[in-house]
Amino acid sequence: MKFGLKSYTKLIIITSFIISFCLILFIAYNANGYINQLSENNKKLYASYKISESMKLFRNNIDTLGIYQRGYSITGDAKILGEYIQKQTQITSELDTLGQYLNGNKESSLFTKLKDLTYKKLMEGKDLSHKVNIPGLNESATGSKEGSEIVSDINKVLVEINNNLSLASVSLIKKSNKLLQVSQRWSYGEIVVGILAFLAMIIILFRDINVRNRLEIELRTAKHKADENAMLKEQFMANMSHEIRTPMNSILGFSGLMQKTKLDEAQTEYLAAIKSSGTNLLSLINDILDFSKIEAGMVRLEKIPFSIADSVSSLKLMFTEKAKEANIDFEIVIDDRIPKSVYGDPTRLTQILVNLTNNAIKFTNNGKVTVKCELKSIERNEAKIIFRITDTGIGIPSEKIAEVFERFNQGNSETTRKFGGTGLGLSIVKNLIEIQHGEITLKSKEGQGSEFTVIMNYPVSNEIVTEKKENNVIETFGTQNNKISILLVEDNLMNQKLASEILKGFGLKIDIAENGAVAIEKLKQNSYHLILMDMQMPKMDGYSASKIIRNELGLTIPIIAMTAHIMPGEKEKCLQYGMNDYISKPFTELELYNLISKYVMNISITEGSKDKETKPQKLFGENDVIVNMGELYEMAKGSNEFIIEMIELFLEQTPVDISAIETAIKNNDHELVKSIAHRMKTSVGFMGLRPLLKPLANMETLSETKAAMNLIDKDFVQIKSVCEKAIKELEIVLAKHVNSKNSK
């Protein structure tokens, strides 16, 4: 969970912190004031103590001075006189010290008296100094009586001062205790406020976290409901797709069959109108479903090598007749500098170009439609391709240009009524371009035509793309007396009739099962070459039936899913359940013929067992040469070292990959199988082992959908066999090239 605080919580915490900080400063300031007073009071107390000590010393010195005075008067010893004079100096200094503290206090009058008495006592020293070494001094000379009285008075004054100081000291001690208590209370207050502020912030934080947790639970619940709604929406779209496309399959299919019968002019016209309306309706349905997939973020892009020139050239076959019917010219211009092969999604590119070209022809009454494809640049092995679709049609008003790529929006209010459409086509095109990191722009002038410019970036591929030519001629399979048998599993009576007529036209033998359960029973009793399986059926659907055919019956007979579902992931789901291929309804005869021919064209029709009929085809015959070195030689451009290096890498890495896949299959590790199968496609492509690309791609798809490992293993067995034979062939080729290198 990403932690964060709401703005009002942050404000409360900051405000609380500021108030608490100010309170703590106020308390600390007051506490510090009392501490300062306590310090000053203690200084006074200490000074009082020092004065008391000084007075004791002063009194001792006064007494000592009298002793020196009498001793000198009796002995006349000069040494005693010197000590007497020194003691006088000390007393004078101590008197000054006492004066510094006592002057200005209430004891100042006592100090003045003390000072006068002291000076009187000291004056006796003058007379005494003049009597040095004079014998027979009288009593008055010693001043003993007067001096004794002075000393007595001094002591009295000192006692009085000391008593006053003692009282002051007691008062100071009491004041210090009081100041100490007050200061402690302020300090305790400071601590309490700090603790309370901290607790308040903690409480606010926990409250906010609790609120966030509650909101997160509510958000999770809302997301769950949104996901459920999205699933319901997707299910609704899937069901609507199935329910609409199933009758459309019958309408278009029977229209095609009816066109092969003898019709008069009016019937031909009516039939053409029915087929045209059905085709238009199907186009609208496809647009809505495409937009739903884009909006749900479920569009999957391929990244395979393909030829841009071939994709653009195919537009000529699609639109030449339509342009003639509209009485306009149609031209395609392709830049010769465009790379032969690039990596990308050819299906989506074709969808973009078909949509734009179809619009150009639809909205052009006279003149010309041109499709240009040119190379802008190649940087860092990435080609920037520009596609321009230009027409001389009705054009778009300047104020509407910015809106034409929005959904359900067309150039003007007349467009929908006159030309039809949902207004989704350009929105789909724009989204398809943007998810491929391309861009589209439009220049248009009302009444003069439009030009759509599409810029796409494609990585350049070194793989040689062989043009796939669709078979446009429908021929019969098998012979009159020995036909290929097809099991058609379909519950809709109209579709049963339609498919039967089409398949019989292909020269196939048809058996019908109205649901999956019936199909299972028929497969237990009869042998077939191929199964056409509908998905939505009562009692048992196509998914369950296919799973039983693969896992319980153990049959490898090809199964082609035949469904009106075209929602994202439907094809992958079919493959996951063990089906081999997929065709969506409605389909054309040619589409169905080309798909069936992939699986039955090379079947040898004999009266054999079910195992023979359903035995999977081998990629190569026993005596076929597997490795096609042509592509590697072309890439090498005469470099023998490059050829040796590539072969050595293949011989080194392939056994490791084969062993790793075997281990992954045993450990049921789909991710590892997918990763290695994807990696091996590059190496087998370099070595000209193109027949392995399909089973490797199938393994990758099955692994991505977490299909049963026994289905993946069937492809792997073929791949392993081919790779083992390829390794032997490449060892021979490598030896030849190494010998050639050494001989030079």
Secondary structure in CASP SS format (residue, H / E / C, confidence):
PFRMAT SS
TARGET T0000
AUTHOR 0000-0000-0000
METHOD secondary structure of the structure
MODEL  1
M C 1.00
K C 1.00
F C 1.00
G C 1.00
L C 1.00
K C 1.00
S H 1.00
Y H 1.00
T H 1.00
K H 1.00
L H 1.00
I H 1.00
I H 1.00
I H 1.00
T H 1.00
S H 1.00
F H 1.00
I H 1.00
I H 1.00
S H 1.00
F H 1.00
C H 1.00
L H 1.00
I H 1.00
L H 1.00
F H 1.00
I H 1.00
A H 1.00
Y H 1.00
N H 1.00
A H 1.00
N H 1.00
G H 1.00
Y H 1.00
I H 1.00
N H 1.00
Q H 1.00
L H 1.00
S H 1.00
E H 1.00
N H 1.00
N H 1.00
K H 1.00
K H 1.00
L H 1.00
Y H 1.00
A H 1.00
S H 1.00
Y H 1.00
K H 1.00
I H 1.00
S H 1.00
E H 1.00
S H 1.00
M H 1.00
K H 1.00
L H 1.00
F H 1.00
R H 1.00
N H 1.00
N H 1.00
I H 1.00
D H 1.00
T H 1.00
L H 1.00
G H 1.00
I H 1.00
Y H 1.00
Q H 1.00
R H 1.00
G H 1.00
Y H 1.00
S H 1.00
I H 1.00
T H 1.00
G C 1.00
D C 1.00
A H 1.00
K H 1.00
I H 1.00
L H 1.00
G H 1.00
E H 1.00
Y H 1.00
I H 1.00
Q H 1.00
K H 1.00
Q H 1.00
T H 1.00
Q H 1.00
I H 1.00
T H 1.00
S H 1.00
E H 1.00
L H 1.00
D H 1.00
T H 1.00
L H 1.00
G H 1.00
Q H 1.00
Y H 1.00
L H 1.00
N C 1.00
G C 1.00
N C 1.00
K C 1.00
E C 1.00
S H 1.00
S H 1.00
L H 1.00
F H 1.00
T H 1.00
K H 1.00
L H 1.00
K H 1.00
D H 1.00
L H 1.00
T H 1.00
Y H 1.00
K H 1.00
K H 1.00
L H 1.00
M H 1.00
E H 1.00
G H 1.00
K H 1.00
D H 1.00
L H 1.00
S H 1.00
H C 1.00
K C 1.00
V C 1.00
N C 1.00
I C 1.00
P C 1.00
G C 1.00
L C 1.00
N C 1.00
E H 1.00
S H 1.00
A H 1.00
T H 1.00
G C 1.00
S H 1.00
K H 1.00
E H 1.00
G H 1.00
S H 1.00
E H 1.00
I H 1.00
V H 1.00
S H 1.00
D H 1.00
I H 1.00
N H 1.00
K H 1.00
V H 1.00
L H 1.00
V H 1.00
E H 1.00
I H 1.00
N H 1.00
N H 1.00
N H 1.00
L H 1.00
S H 1.00
L H 1.00
A H 1.00
S H 1.00
V H 1.00
S H 1.00
L H 1.00
I H 1.00
K H 1.00
K H 1.00
S H 1.00
N H 1.00
K H 1.00
L H 1.00
L H 1.00
Q H 1.00
V H 1.00
S H 1.00
Q H 1.00
R H 1.00
W H 1.00
S H 1.00
Y H 1.00
G H 1.00
E H 1.00
I H 1.00
V H 1.00
V H 1.00
G H 1.00
I H 1.00
L H 1.00
A H 1.00
F H 1.00
L H 1.00
A H 1.00
M H 1.00
I H 1.00
I H 1.00
I H 1.00
L H 1.00
F H 1.00
R H 1.00
D H 1.00
I H 1.00
N H 1.00
V H 1.00
R H 1.00
N H 1.00
R H 1.00
L H 1.00
E H 1.00
I H 1.00
E H 1.00
L H 1.00
R H 1.00
T H 1.00
A H 1.00
K H 1.00
H H 1.00
K H 1.00
A H 1.00
D H 1.00
E H 1.00
N H 1.00
A H 1.00
M H 1.00
L H 1.00
K H 1.00
E H 1.00
Q H 1.00
F H 1.00
M H 1.00
A H 1.00
N H 1.00
M H 1.00
S H 1.00
H H 1.00
E H 1.00
I H 1.00
R H 1.00
T H 1.00
P H 1.00
M H 1.00
N H 1.00
S H 1.00
I H 1.00
L H 1.00
G H 1.00
F H 1.00
S H 1.00
G H 1.00
L H 1.00
M H 1.00
Q H 1.00
K C 1.00
T C 1.00
K C 1.00
L C 1.00
D C 1.00
E H 1.00
A H 1.00
Q H 1.00
T H 1.00
E H 1.00
Y H 1.00
L H 1.00
A H 1.00
A H 1.00
I H 1.00
K H 1.00
S H 1.00
S H 1.00
G H 1.00
T H 1.00
N H 1.00
L H 1.00
L H 1.00
S H 1.00
L H 1.00
I H 1.00
N H 1.00
D H 1.00
I H 1.00
L H 1.00
D H 1.00
F H 1.00
S H 1.00
K H 1.00
I H 1.00
E H 1.00
A C 1.00
G C 1.00
M C 1.00
V C 1.00
R C 1.00
L C 1.00
E C 1.00
K C 1.00
I E 1.00
P E 1.00
F E 1.00
S C 1.00
I H 1.00
A H 1.00
D H 1.00
S H 1.00
V H 1.00
S H 1.00
S H 1.00
L H 1.00
K H 1.00
L H 1.00
M H 1.00
F H 1.00
T H 1.00
E H 1.00
K H 1.00
A H 1.00
K H 1.00
E H 1.00
A C 1.00
N C 1.00
I C 1.00
D E 1.00
F E 1.00
E E 1.00
I E 1.00
V E 1.00
I E 1.00
D C 1.00
D C 1.00
R C 1.00
I C 1.00
P C 1.00
K C 1.00
S C 1.00
V E 1.00
Y E 1.00
G E 1.00
D C 1.00
P H 1.00
T H 1.00
R H 1.00
L H 1.00
T H 1.00
Q H 1.00
I H 1.00
L H 1.00
V H 1.00
N H 1.00
L H 1.00
T H 1.00
N H 1.00
N H 1.00
A H 1.00
I H 1.00
K H 1.00
F C 1.00
T C 1.00
N C 1.00
N C 1.00
G C 1.00
K E 1.00
V E 1.00
T E 1.00
V E 1.00
K E 1.00
C E 1.00
E E 1.00
L E 1.00
K E 1.00
S E 1.00
I E 1.00
E E 1.00
R C 1.00
N C 1.00
E E 1.00
A E 1.00
K E 1.00
I E 1.00
I E 1.00
F E 1.00
R E 1.00
I E 1.00
T E 1.00
D E 1.00
T C 1.00
G C 1.00
I C 1.00
G C 1.00
I C 1.00
P C 1.00
S H 1.00
E H 1.00
K H 1.00
I H 1.00
A H 1.00
E H 1.00
V C 1.00
F C 1.00
E C 1.00
R C 1.00
F C 1.00
N C 1.00
Q C 1.00
G C 1.00
N C 1.00
S H 1.00
E H 1.00
T H 1.00
T H 1.00
R H 1.00
K H 1.00
F H 1.00
G C 1.00
G C 1.00
T C 1.00
G C 1.00
L C 1.00
G H 1.00
L H 1.00
S H 1.00
I H 1.00
V H 1.00
K H 1.00
N H 1.00
L H 1.00
I H 1.00
E H 1.00
I H 1.00
Q C 1.00
H C 1.00
G C 1.00
E E 1.00
I E 1.00
T E 1.00
L E 1.00
K E 1.00
S E 1.00
K E 1.00
E C 1.00
G C 1.00
Q C 1.00
G E 1.00
S E 1.00
E E 1.00
F E 1.00
T E 1.00
V E 1.00
I E 1.00
M E 1.00
N E 1.00
Y E 1.00
P E 1.00
V E 1.00
S C 1.00
N C 1.00
E C 1.00
I C 1.00
V C 1.00
T C 1.00
E C 1.00
K C 1.00
K C 1.00
E C 1.00
N C 1.00
N C 1.00
V C 1.00
I C 1.00
E C 1.00
T C 1.00
F C 1.00
G C 1.00
T C 1.00
Q C 1.00
N C 1.00
N C 1.00
K C 1.00
I C 1.00
S E 1.00
I E 1.00
L E 1.00
L E 1.00
V E 1.00
E C 1.00
D C 1.00
N C 1.00
L H 1.00
M H 1.00
N H 1.00
Q H 1.00
K H 1.00
L H 1.00
A H 1.00
S H 1.00
E H 1.00
I H 1.00
L H 1.00
K H 1.00
G H 1.00
F C 1.00
G C 1.00
L C 1.00
K E 1.00
I E 1.00
D E 1.00
I E 1.00
A E 1.00
E C 1.00
N C 1.00
G H 1.00
A H 1.00
V H 1.00
A H 1.00
I H 1.00
E H 1.00
K H 1.00
L H 1.00
K H 1.00
Q H 1.00
N C 1.00
S C 1.00
Y C 1.00
H C 1.00
L E 1.00
I E 1.00
L E 1.00
M E 1.00
D C 1.00
M C 1.00
Q C 1.00
M C 1.00
P C 1.00
K C 1.00
M C 1.00
D C 1.00
G H 1.00
Y H 1.00
S H 1.00
A H 1.00
S H 1.00
K H 1.00
I H 1.00
I H 1.00
R H 1.00
N H 1.00
E C 1.00
L C 1.00
G C 1.00
L C 1.00
T C 1.00
I C 1.00
P C 1.00
I E 1.00
I E 1.00
A E 1.00
M E 1.00
T E 1.00
A C 1.00
H C 1.00
I C 1.00
M C 1.00
P C 1.00
G C 1.00
E H 1.00
K H 1.00
E H 1.00
K H 1.00
C H 1.00
L H 1.00
Q H 1.00
Y C 1.00
G C 1.00
M C 1.00
N C 1.00
D E 1.00
Y E 1.00
I E 1.00
S E 1.00
K C 1.00
P C 1.00
F C 1.00
T C 1.00
E H 1.00
L H 1.00
E H 1.00
L H 1.00
Y H 1.00
N H 1.00
L H 1.00
I H 1.00
S H 1.00
K H 1.00
Y H 1.00
V H 1.00
M C 1.00
N C 1.00
I C 1.00
S C 1.00
I C 1.00
T C 1.00
E C 1.00
G C 1.00
S C 1.00
K H 1.00
D H 1.00
K H 1.00
E H 1.00
T H 1.00
K C 1.00
P C 1.00
Q C 1.00
K C 1.00
L C 1.00
F C 1.00
G C 1.00
E C 1.00
N C 1.00
D C 1.00
V C 1.00
I C 1.00
V C 1.00
N C 1.00
M C 1.00
G H 1.00
E H 1.00
L H 1.00
Y H 1.00
E H 1.00
M H 1.00
A H 1.00
K C 1.00
G C 1.00
S C 1.00
N H 1.00
E H 1.00
F H 1.00
I H 1.00
I H 1.00
E H 1.00
M H 1.00
I H 1.00
E H 1.00
L H 1.00
F H 1.00
L H 1.00
E H 1.00
Q H 1.00
T H 1.00
P H 1.00
V H 1.00
D H 1.00
I H 1.00
S H 1.00
A H 1.00
I H 1.00
E H 1.00
T H 1.00
A H 1.00
I H 1.00
K H 1.00
N C 1.00
N C 1.00
D C 1.00
H H 1.00
E H 1.00
L H 1.00
V H 1.00
K H 1.00
S H 1.00
I H 1.00
A H 1.00
H H 1.00
R H 1.00
M H 1.00
K H 1.00
T H 1.00
S H 1.00
V H 1.00
G H 1.00
F H 1.00
M C 1.00
G C 1.00
L C 1.00
R H 1.00
P H 1.00
L H 1.00
L H 1.00
K H 1.00
P H 1.00
L H 1.00
A H 1.00
N H 1.00
M H 1.00
E H 1.00
T H 1.00
L H 1.00
S H 1.00
E H 1.00
T C 1.00
K C 1.00
A C 1.00
A C 1.00
M H 1.00
N H 1.00
L H 1.00
I H 1.00
D H 1.00
K H 1.00
D H 1.00
F H 1.00
V H 1.00
Q H 1.00
I H 1.00
K H 1.00
S H 1.00
V H 1.00
C H 1.00
E H 1.00
K H 1.00
A H 1.00
I H 1.00
K H 1.00
E H 1.00
L H 1.00
E H 1.00
I H 1.00
V H 1.00
L H 1.00
A H 1.00
K H 1.00
H H 1.00
V H 1.00
N H 1.00
S H 1.00
K H 1.00
N H 1.00
S H 1.00
K C 1.00
END
